[in-house]
Amino acid sequence: MRMKIRARVALALAAALTWVAPALALAQQFEKVSGAAREELPAARFVAAAYSFIWIAVVLYVVSIARGLGKVRKDLDELKNKLERSSPRP
Protein backbone atom coordinates (compact mmCIF):
# COMPACT_ATOMS: atom_id res chain seq x y z
CA MET A 1 0.00 0.00 0.00
CA ARG A 2 2.81 2.40 0.89
CA MET A 3 4.55 1.65 -2.40
CA LYS A 4 1.43 2.61 -4.31
CA ILE A 5 1.25 5.92 -2.44
CA ARG A 6 4.93 6.63 -3.07
CA ALA A 7 4.54 5.74 -6.73
CA ARG A 8 1.54 8.05 -7.05
CA VAL A 9 3.45 10.89 -5.34
CA ALA A 10 6.43 10.35 -7.61
CA LEU A 11 4.17 10.28 -10.66
CA ALA A 12 2.45 13.48 -9.53
CA LEU A 13 5.81 15.21 -9.01
CA ALA A 14 7.04 14.13 -12.42
CA ALA A 15 3.84 15.41 -14.03
CA ALA A 16 4.12 18.72 -12.17
CA LEU A 17 7.73 19.17 -13.24
CA THR A 18 6.84 18.36 -16.83
CA TRP A 19 4.06 20.93 -16.73
CA VAL A 20 6.27 23.63 -15.06
CA ALA A 21 9.40 23.04 -17.20
CA PRO A 22 8.35 25.30 -20.13
CA ALA A 23 7.54 28.12 -17.71
CA LEU A 24 10.96 27.72 -16.08
CA ALA A 25 12.62 27.84 -19.48
CA LEU A 26 10.79 31.06 -20.33
CA ALA A 27 11.71 32.55 -16.96
CA GLN A 28 15.38 32.01 -17.70
CA GLN A 29 15.39 34.06 -20.88
CA PHE A 30 17.02 37.43 -20.42
CA GLU A 31 16.35 40.61 -22.32
CA LYS A 32 18.75 43.48 -22.57
CA VAL A 33 17.44 46.61 -20.91
CA SER A 34 18.62 49.85 -22.42
CA GLY A 35 18.24 53.28 -20.97
CA ALA A 36 17.51 52.07 -17.46
CA ALA A 37 18.54 54.29 -14.57
CA ARG A 38 21.68 52.97 -12.90
CA GLU A 39 22.65 53.54 -9.34
CA GLU A 40 26.38 54.04 -9.19
CA LEU A 41 28.49 54.01 -6.08
CA PRO A 42 31.61 56.14 -5.96
CA ALA A 43 33.88 53.12 -5.65
CA ALA A 44 37.06 55.03 -6.39
CA ARG A 45 36.54 57.21 -3.33
CA PHE A 46 35.86 54.22 -1.10
CA VAL A 47 38.93 52.37 -2.35
CA ALA A 48 41.13 55.44 -1.90
CA ALA A 49 39.77 55.99 1.60
CA ALA A 50 40.37 52.36 2.54
CA TYR A 51 43.94 52.36 1.24
CA SER A 52 44.74 55.67 2.93
CA PHE A 53 43.30 54.40 6.22
CA ILE A 54 45.40 51.24 6.03
CA TRP A 55 48.59 53.11 5.14
CA ILE A 56 48.07 55.65 7.92
CA ALA A 57 47.51 52.80 10.38
CA VAL A 58 50.70 51.04 9.19
CA VAL A 59 52.76 54.23 9.45
CA LEU A 60 51.44 54.96 12.96
CA TYR A 61 52.23 51.39 14.01
CA VAL A 62 55.79 51.59 12.66
CA VAL A 63 56.32 54.96 14.36
CA SER A 64 55.08 53.61 17.69
CA ILE A 65 57.36 50.57 17.39
CA ALA A 66 60.31 52.79 16.52
CA ARG A 67 59.64 55.04 19.53
CA GLY A 68 59.40 52.02 21.80
CA LEU A 69 62.63 50.62 20.39
CA GLY A 70 64.32 53.98 21.03
CA LYS A 71 63.22 53.87 24.66
CA VAL A 72 64.48 50.31 25.05
CA ARG A 73 67.87 51.26 23.56
CA LYS A 74 68.10 54.23 25.91
CA ASP A 75 67.27 52.03 28.91
CA LEU A 76 69.79 49.43 27.76
CA ASP A 77 72.53 52.06 27.46
CA GLU A 78 71.73 53.35 30.96
CA LEU A 79 71.87 49.82 32.33
CA LYS A 80 75.23 49.19 30.65
CA ASN A 81 76.61 52.42 32.13
CA LYS A 82 75.37 51.49 35.61
CA LEU A 83 76.91 48.03 35.33
CA GLU A 84 80.24 49.45 34.17
CA ARG A 85 80.29 51.91 37.08
CA SER A 86 79.31 49.38 39.71
CA SER A 87 81.50 46.44 38.69
CA PRO A 88 85.14 46.61 39.76
CA ARG A 89 87.68 46.25 37.01
CA PRO A 90 90.57 43.89 37.53
N, C-alpha and C positions, 0 to 999 in steps of 0.2 A: 504494500500500500504506500509506504514511504517513497519507494522508488518511482511509483507513478506520479506522486506529487512533485518530486524533484525533477522528473522528466518534463512535466507540464510547466514548471517554473522555468526550466532551461529553455524550453520551446518558446515560451512567452517572451523571455529576454531576447532570444535570437530574433524573434519577429519584431520586437520593439526596436532593436538595433538596426535591423534591415529597413524599417520604416523611417528611422531618424537619420540614417546615414546620408541621404541626399541633402537634408537640411544642414548637417554638419559640414558637408563639402561646400555648400553655398556660403556658409558662415566663414569659411576660411579663405574666401576670395577677397583680395585687397584691391582697393581703388586708390589711385593717387589723388590726393587733395591738393589743389593749387589755390593760392591766395588766402589760405587760412591764417588767422592771427597766431603768431608764435610768441610764447613767453620766453624771453631770454634772460639768463642770469649772467651777471658780470663776472664770469669765471676768472678772467685775468686778474681782476682786483683781489679776489679771494685767494688765488694761488700766490700772488705777490705778498699778500698779508701773511699767509701761512709761512712762506719761506723767510720773510723778514723776522717774524716771531721766532722761528727756530734758530736763525742765525744770531739774533740778539741773545737768546737764551744760552746758546753755545759760548758766545763771547763772554757773557757774564759768568758762566761756570768756569771758563778757563782763567778769567781774571781772579775769581775768588780762590781757585786752586793755587795760582801763582802768588797771591798775597799770603795764603797760609803757608806755602813753601818758604817764602821769605821770612816769615816769623819763626818757622822751625829752624832755618839756617842761622838766624840771629841767636836763638836760644842755644843751639848747638855750639856756636862760637863762644858764647858766654860760659857755657859749661866747660869747654876745653880750657879757657883762660883760668877759670876757678880751679880746675884740676892741676894745671901747670903751676899755679901759685901755691897750692896746698901740698903738693907732693914734693918731698925733698929729693934733690938731685944728687946722685952719687959722685 
